[in-house]
Amino acid sequence: MLPAAARMRASREFGATVRGGVRVARPSVVVHASSAGDQQRRVGFVVSKKVGNAVTRNRVKRQLRHLVRVHLDEAPPGTRVVVRALPAAALASADLSGDLAGAWQSGLRKLEGRR
């Protein structure tokens, strides 16, 4: 599970990350990444009703949290990441890991190129 300090909860953080950062899409996820002024790495998740019913959305969120935990230390300090699940995330749990890993790496490379 992700530490509480590593989770994004405020709407303004989500909005700033999505609007001001880089975007990388894969078939089951979209990763938005941006830099912030502090040293804390933070991650937020967006799983809309298009993904499925409440049980499905919660299952996808749990899978994403578990997968992101592995990649969180790869991000430089002060990085904000929003992971948005697409409807395909509910169907392809095996592909979710690969899609997230690829999008995460690409997003961090794009963000590093902007700095």
Secondary structure, DSSP 8 states (H G I E B T S, - for coil): ---GGGB---HHHHHHHHHHSEEEE-SSEEEEEEE-SSS--EEEEEE-TTS-SHHHHHHHHHHHHHHHHHHGGGS-TTEEEEEEE-GGGGT-HHHHHHHHHHHHHHHHHHHHHH-
